[in-house]
């Protein structure tokens, strides 16, 4: 299995690239190979705190904290929408023009043990902003969707895009009829002000998993 990479590290936190297929943590008390266990070994830490997480099948950037004060700092930044989390997704389209979805999107999500669902009432208000939609190079049936995630519900991007009619390719949970095998959802840009009041920006493409991106999406990423 591909190993995670430590892209930056301070005394208080680190920025990590998590490969697809690696869970951040285990739900049960049973031991196993996770991002948490690997980072404890690599960093020599007894505890790792996660201000935010990525699904097991999602790759990309995330922050880990080394103490409770730092994780609370980042939790507060996330609550106040000051931490910029940008994702790139490969989707199908079941609607005529997915470009009409550009802009702020809101749904109510009910979270279960293993999945999430969109509900009309009684769920958690969930927000994301679709910044750009472009045809995926080399596949005229699929689209790259650039997203800013504004809340952090379980499987939020996956379940919301499916509800909008642009489910992720190969998503067996929320797009079970997909004819595609490949699943691609990546946390591709992180922007934040750290506990030392230093502005940070990370944009990382894993060289072991090269995804061809249109020039329009590349240009947009460079402006974030």
C-alpha positions as CSV (number, residue, x, y, z in Angstrom):
1,X,0.0,0.0,0.0
2,X,1.1,3.5,-0.8
3,X,2.5,5.4,2.3
4,X,1.3,8.8,3.5
5,X,3.7,11.7,3.1
6,X,4.5,14.4,5.6
7,X,4.6,17.7,3.6
8,X,5.2,20.1,6.4
9,X,5.7,19.8,10.2
10,X,5.9,22.2,13.1
11,X,6.0,21.6,16.8
12,X,2.1,21.8,16.9
13,X,0.8,20.3,13.7
14,X,1.7,18.7,10.4
15,X,0.2,18.7,6.8
16,X,-0.2,15.2,5.4
17,X,-0.9,13.7,2.0
18,X,-3.1,10.7,2.7
19,X,-3.3,8.1,-0.1
20,X,-6.6,6.5,-1.2
21,X,-7.3,3.2,0.6
22,X,-5.9,4.2,4.0
23,X,-8.4,5.0,6.8
24,X,-7.6,7.9,9.1
25,X,-8.7,6.0,12.1
26,X,-10.5,2.8,13.0
27,X,-14.0,3.0,14.4
28,X,-13.5,0.1,16.8
29,X,-10.8,-0.4,19.4
30,X,-9.2,-3.1,17.3
31,X,-5.7,-2.4,16.1
32,X,-4.8,-2.0,12.4
33,X,-2.9,-0.1,9.9
34,X,-4.3,3.5,9.7
35,X,-3.0,7.0,9.0
36,X,-3.0,7.5,12.8
37,X,-0.9,4.4,13.5
38,X,1.6,5.3,10.7
39,X,2.0,8.9,11.8
40,X,2.5,7.9,15.4
41,X,5.3,5.7,14.3
42,X,6.8,8.2,11.8
43,X,6.5,11.2,14.0
44,X,7.2,9.5,17.3
45,X,4.0,10.8,18.8
46,X,1.8,9.1,21.4
47,X,-1.3,11.0,20.3
48,X,-2.5,12.4,17.0
49,X,-5.6,14.6,16.7
50,X,-7.7,15.1,13.6
51,X,-9.4,18.5,13.1
52,X,-10.8,17.0,9.9
53,X,-10.7,13.6,8.2
54,X,-10.9,12.1,4.7
55,X,-12.8,9.0,3.8
56,X,-10.8,5.8,3.3
57,X,-11.2,6.0,-0.5
58,X,-10.4,9.7,-0.7
59,X,-6.9,10.9,-1.1
60,X,-5.3,14.2,-0.5
61,X,-4.3,16.9,2.1
62,X,-5.3,17.1,5.7
63,X,-4.0,18.6,8.9
64,X,-3.1,16.6,12.1
65,X,-2.5,18.3,15.4
66,X,-0.2,17.2,18.2
67,X,-2.0,18.6,21.2
68,X,-5.5,19.6,22.4
69,X,-5.0,23.3,22.2
70,X,-3.9,23.0,18.5
71,X,-6.7,20.8,17.5
72,X,-9.2,23.2,19.2
73,X,-7.6,26.1,17.3
74,X,-8.1,24.3,13.9
75,X,-11.6,23.1,15.0
76,X,-12.5,26.8,15.6
77,X,-11.1,27.8,12.2
78,X,-13.2,25.1,10.5
79,X,-16.4,26.1,12.5
80,X,-15.9,29.7,11.3
81,X,-15.2,28.6,7.7
82,X,-11.7,30.2,7.8
83,X,-9.9,27.0,6.7
84,X,-10.1,26.6,2.9
85,X,-10.6,22.9,1.9
86,X,-10.8,22.4,-1.9
87,X,-11.5,19.1,-3.6
88,X,-11.4,17.8,-7.1
89,X,-13.9,15.0,-8.1
90,X,-14.4,12.9,-11.2
91,X,-18.1,12.6,-11.8
92,X,-20.7,11.4,-14.3
93,X,-23.6,13.6,-15.2
94,X,-27.2,12.6,-15.2
95,X,-28.4,16.1,-15.9
96,X,-28.3,18.0,-19.2
97,X,-25.9,20.8,-18.0
98,X,-23.8,20.3,-14.9
99,X,-22.5,23.8,-15.3
100,X,-25.8,25.1,-13.9
101,X,-24.7,23.7,-10.5
102,X,-21.9,26.2,-10.1
103,X,-22.4,28.2,-6.9
104,X,-23.3,27.5,-3.3
105,X,-25.2,24.3,-2.6
106,X,-27.1,23.4,0.6
107,X,-28.6,20.1,1.6
108,X,-29.7,18.4,4.9
109,X,-27.8,15.3,5.7
110,X,-28.7,12.5,8.1
111,X,-25.6,10.5,9.1
112,X,-25.8,6.8,9.8
113,X,-23.1,4.4,10.9
114,X,-21.8,3.6,7.4
115,X,-23.5,6.0,5.0
116,X,-25.3,9.4,4.8
117,X,-28.5,10.4,3.2
118,X,-30.2,13.6,2.0
119,X,-33.3,14.4,4.0
120,X,-35.9,17.2,3.8
121,X,-35.9,17.9,7.5
122,X,-34.2,16.7,10.7
123,X,-30.7,16.5,9.1
124,X,-27.6,18.5,9.6
125,X,-27.3,21.6,7.3
126,X,-24.5,21.0,4.9
127,X,-22.9,23.4,2.5
128,X,-20.4,23.2,-0.3
129,X,-19.6,25.5,-3.2
130,X,-19.0,24.3,-6.7
131,X,-16.4,26.5,-8.2
132,X,-15.8,24.9,-11.7
133,X,-17.1,22.1,-13.8
134,X,-15.1,21.0,-16.9
135,X,-15.1,17.9,-19.1
136,X,-12.4,15.4,-18.0
137,X,-9.6,15.2,-20.6
138,X,-9.8,12.0,-22.5
139,X,-13.3,11.1,-21.4
140,X,-16.2,13.1,-22.9
141,X,-18.7,11.4,-20.6
142,X,-17.2,12.5,-17.3
143,X,-16.5,15.9,-15.6
144,X,-14.0,17.3,-13.2
145,X,-15.8,19.2,-10.4
146,X,-13.8,21.6,-8.3
147,X,-15.4,22.1,-4.9
148,X,-14.9,24.2,-1.7
149,X,-16.2,22.2,1.2
150,X,-17.8,24.4,3.9
151,X,-19.1,21.8,6.3
152,X,-17.6,18.4,7.2
153,X,-20.3,15.7,7.3
154,X,-19.5,12.1,6.6
155,X,-19.4,11.4,2.9
156,X,-20.8,14.9,2.3
157,X,-19.3,15.5,-1.2
158,X,-20.3,12.1,-2.4
159,X,-23.9,12.1,-1.2
160,X,-24.5,15.8,-2.2
161,X,-23.1,15.3,-5.7
162,X,-25.2,12.2,-6.2
163,X,-28.3,14.2,-5.1
164,X,-27.5,16.9,-7.6
165,X,-27.3,14.4,-10.5
166,X,-23.5,14.4,-10.9
167,X,-22.4,11.4,-8.8
168,X,-18.8,10.3,-8.6
169,X,-17.6,7.8,-11.1
170,X,-17.2,4.4,-9.5
171,X,-18.8,5.3,-6.2
172,X,-20.4,1.9,-5.4
173,X,-22.2,3.4,-2.3
174,X,-23.9,6.5,-3.8
175,X,-23.7,5.6,-7.5
176,X,-24.2,1.8,-7.6
177,X,-25.0,1.7,-11.3
178,X,-21.8,3.3,-12.4
179,X,-20.1,1.7,-15.3
180,X,-16.7,3.1,-14.3
181,X,-14.3,1.3,-12.0
182,X,-12.1,4.3,-11.1
183,X,-13.0,6.5,-8.2
184,X,-11.3,9.8,-7.8
185,X,-11.9,12.4,-5.0
186,X,-9.0,14.3,-3.8
187,X,-8.4,17.1,-1.2
188,X,-6.2,19.1,-3.5
189,X,-5.7,22.5,-1.9
190,X,-5.6,23.6,1.8
191,X,-5.4,27.2,2.8
192,X,-5.3,28.3,6.4
193,X,-3.7,30.6,9.0
194,X,-1.8,28.6,11.5
195,X,-1.5,29.0,15.3
196,X,1.5,31.3,14.8
197,X,-0.7,33.6,12.6
198,X,1.2,32.6,9.4
199,X,-0.8,32.1,6.2
200,X,-0.3,28.7,4.7
201,X,-1.2,27.2,1.3
202,X,-0.7,23.7,0.1
203,X,-1.4,22.4,-3.4
204,X,-0.2,18.9,-4.0
205,X,-0.6,16.4,-6.8
206,X,0.5,12.9,-6.0
207,X,3.1,11.9,-8.6
208,X,2.2,8.3,-8.2
209,X,-1.4,8.9,-9.3
210,X,-1.4,11.3,-12.2
211,X,-4.8,12.6,-13.2
212,X,-5.0,14.6,-16.3
213,X,-6.7,17.9,-15.6
214,X,-7.9,20.5,-18.0
215,X,-6.1,23.8,-18.4
216,X,-9.2,25.6,-17.1
217,X,-9.2,23.7,-13.8
218,X,-5.4,24.0,-13.5
219,X,-5.7,27.8,-13.9
220,X,-8.4,27.9,-11.3
221,X,-6.4,25.9,-8.8
222,X,-3.5,28.3,-9.2
223,X,-5.7,31.2,-8.2
224,X,-6.9,29.6,-4.9
